Amino acid sequence: MISLKEKYKDYFKVGVAVSERTINSHKDVILTHFNSITCENEMKYSSVCNEKGEYDFTKADKIVQFARENNIAMRGHTFVWHNQTPRYIFENVDKEGLIDVLRNHMITIGKRYEKDIYCWDVVNEAIEDKKDEVLRDSKWLRILGPEFMDISFHLAREVLPEAKLYYNDYNETNPIKSQKIYETVKGMLERGVPVDGIGMQCHFNIVTPTEDELRRAIELYASLGVKIQVTEMDVSMFEFQDHRSLERPTKEMIKMQEDVYERAFRVFREYKDVIDCVTIWGVADDYTWLDHFPARNRKNWPLLFDESHKPKEVLYKIMDF
């Protein structure tokens, strides 16, 4: 069969999230079907610098070397996030001190992989989606103030003048949150903040979002004149509030998942002029973060390849055009 990346070569790069383990255990699938990779966790702040001032790039280096050896593009994920960030960087520090810490972090990891990573998720998940507030409450916000996103992007451009810089978020098709994301990035662009693109995570499930919601969100973001990337796509067999456990998904659930993927990729193809990469958040169903979130130790089957790394029917459906 033709590979996924070959089928989509005239549309956009097709990426996948990988780990230190899966670049070995899932190597054949990665090399056959994908031409972009993102570290699932290995480049997050606490993964490379959990102890004060002590960086360990062992795992990240292995993944970057894998990309180099196999001529695969790499996305950088992520500089500024409220999660998986060491607590010590926020202790006994004022605004200028935290700016220095962030600049040094960007220099340390960004310059290390400057020739390997073509874009970075500079700020991740900073928009509130549960309350009326626009910005999520975080230590970044409390210490740096509401301009912390502006500061982060200016620092990233200063350190990495050639990289494409993205704002990345989830629930990005929700009409209320998508408007917040739009207004926030619009304001940043008007202030001259160097935002090159918006990352739509696209953590979907077999019920939501609707095709109209997806299409409206893409058009809203594209109206800003920035690029769009789908950065973390998977399709959970369960709605977020559904914490049931199943031995296997039903035939109806499988069909619903196939329909979601098929619709989404059809829409992505329509917007190929603004979407330049679509990344799936995991290689195969034997290893997915959704086995532990939102329900812990509950098996899920959200990806394009099954637990034996064989193509699922959904893979053929998104290639049937």
N, C-alpha and C positions, 0 to 999 in steps of 0.2 A: 504494500500500500504506500501511497505518497505520504510524506510526513506532514505534520501540522504546520511546521515552519515553512515548508515548501509550498503548501497549499495557500498560505497567507502571505507569500513573499511580496505580492503587489499591493498589499493592504497595510500591514503593520508587523512589527516584531511580535513574536509570541514568547512570553517569558514564563518563568516558574520560580517559586521560592524554594531554596535549597538549604541544607544544613551540612555541617561537617560530616555527618553520617550519610546523608542521602546522595552526596556526590560520588560515593562509592557504591552504596547498596542499590541506588536507582540510576546509576550512571548510564546504562544503555538507553533508558527512556529519555533522560535529559538530553543526551547527545543526538538522539534520533529526531526528537520533536521540537526542541526549544532553541532559540537563538538569543535569549536574554535571561539572566538570572538575578535574583535578589537574595541576599542573606536573610533568612527568616529571623534570626536573633543575633548572629555573630558580629554584627557591626553596631548594635545598639550600645549606648554609653556604658551601661553596667556590665555588658559582656566583655568589653575591651579594657575597662578601667574600674573594676569593682573596689579595689584598694586605692587609697589616696595617693595619686601621683604615679601609680604603678600600672603601666599598660602591658597587656598581654595580647598579642596579635596572632597567636599560634593558630587558632581556628579560622579566623578571617583570612590569614595568609594562605591557608590550604585551599580555601574556596576561590580566592583571587588567582592563585596559581592554576587551578582547574580551569578557570575562565580563560586565562592566557593561553594555556596549552591547547585549548579546543576552540579558540577564536570566538568566544561567546561574549556578547556585550554584558555590562553589569550596571545595575542600579544601586545607588547607595541608600541605605535605610538604617537609621535616621539620626539627625543631629539633636533636635529639640522635641522632647516628648515628656508627658507627665508621668509615664510609667517607665520601668526599667532604666532608671537614672539613679546613680548613687546618691544617697541622702547627704553625704558629707559635703558635696559641692555647694549646698545651700546653707551650710552652717557658718555662723559668724561672718557673713559676707554682705556687703552693701551692693548697690546697683553696679557701680564701676568694677567692683571686685568680681562679680558674677559675669560681667561682660568679658573681662580678661580671662576668666576660667573657660568660657565658651569659645572665645577666639583661640585660645591655646589648644582646646580639644579639636576644633575644626582643623587647625594646622597639623596637629599630631596625626589624626586619622585621614583627613582629607588629602594632605600632601603625600602621605604614604601611598595612596592609591590613585593619585591624580591622573595617571596615564591609563588607568584601568576602568574608572567609573565615569560614565558619560553624563549621569544626572544624579541628583541627591534629593531625597525627601528632607527638606530643611526643617520644616515644622510639621509635626504629626498630631492630628486630633486635638486641635486647640479650640474648636468651636463647640459650645455647649449645645446639647440636643435634648436635655431634659427639663430645662427651665426657660424663663424669659430672657435670661442673660445671653449675650452674644458669645463672650469668651468664657471658656471653661476655667473654673478656679484651679489654679496650680501654683506651685512655688515659683515658677518662671514668671507668672503674671504678678504675683505678690511682690517679688523683689525687683523685677525689671519694669513693671507697670504695663499699661495697656499697649504700649508701643513695642512689646517684647518680640512680636513677629517681625516688625520692621527692622529692629536691631539684628535679629537672627539672619534675615535675608541679606542685609547689607554686609554683615560679617562674612557670610558664605561667599558672596561675590568678591569681597576683598581677598579672601584666601584662595578661592577657586574661580578665577575669572573665565575659564572656558566651560565649566560645567553648567548644565541646565538645572535650574533650581525650582523645585516643586513644593506646593502646599498639598498635604495628603490627609484625607479624612474618610470616615465611614458614615453610614446613614446619609450618604451624599445625594441620594435620589429622593429623600423625604422632602416634600415641598417646603416645609418651614425651615428645616436645616439648610437645604440647598440655597434658599434665599439669603440666609445668614452668611454662608460661605461666599456666595456671589458678592454681597455687599462688602464683606471684609476684604476680599481680594481686589475688588474694584477700588476701594479706598486706598489700598496699598499701592496699586498701579498709579493712581492719580497723584500720590505723594512721591512717585519716582522710585518705589521699592522694586528691586529686580526679581519679580516673580515671573518665571518662564512658563509655568504650567500648573495645572491642578491634577492631583492624583485622586481618582475615584476608586476607592478600595473595592467596592462591589462584593461585599460579603452578603450574598443573597440567600434566600431560602426558597423552598418549592412553592411558596404562596406569594411572596413579595420580593421586589417591587413589581408594579405593572409596567407594561411596555411604554405606556404614555409617560409614567413618572421617569423612567430611564431616559426617554427621548427628550423630555422637557429639561431635565438636569443637564444633559450634554449640550443642548442648544443654549441654555442659560450661561454655562461656563464658557462655551465657545464664543459667545457674544463679547467676551472680554478681550478677544484677540490673543489668547494664550493657547498653548498646546494642552491636550488632555492625554493622560495615560490611565488605563485600568491597571491598578497596582497590586490587588490582593484578592482576585476573584475566586470564590468557591460558592457552591450552592448546597446549603445544609438541607438534610432531609427533614428537619424539624423547624417549626417556627420558634422564635426566640423564647417565648413563654412556655413552650412545650418541652417538659423535662422527662418525657417517657423514655424507656429503653426498649429496643427491639432487637431480636436475634438477627433479622434481616429486614431491609425495607420491603414494603409491599410492591406489587407490580404497578399499582396506581401511583405510588410515591416515585418510583423510578421514572415512569412516564412523565410525571409533573416536572421532575428535575430535568429530563431531556428537553422538555418544552421551554423551560426557563433558559437553559444554555443556548438552545437553538434561536430563540427570539433575541437574546442579548447579542449573540455574535452577528446575527443579521443586522441589528441596529449598529453595532460597532463597524461593520463593513460599510454601511451607508455614510458613516462619518469618518471615513479613512483619511480625509484631508486634515482633520484636527486630531485624530487619535493615532499616535505613532507607536504604541506598544500596549499589548494586553497581557498581563501577568496572572497566572493561576497560582493560588496560594498553597502549593504543595504538589508533589509529583503523583502520588498514588494513595489509595484509600487506606493502606496499612499504616500510614503515618500522617496524621492531620491534627492541628491544634484543636479542631472541633470535637475531638474525642474527650476533651477536658474542659470545654467551654461552650455554652454557659452551664452545662451539667457535667460534673466531673465523672470520669471513667464510664462514659456513655458512648458506645460506638456510633460513629457517623460515617457517611459515605459520600463526601461532597465533591470528589474530584473526577478527572477524565479517565483515570486508569484504576483498575480494581486492586484488591489486596495482594494479588499475585503479579501485579504490574502489567496486566494484560489490558488492551484497550476495551473500554466499555462502549456500549452502543452509542452513547452520547457523543463520543469522539467522532464517529462516522457521521453523525447528524450535523455537527457544526462544520464538517468538511464537505457536505453535500450541497454544493452550489456551483 
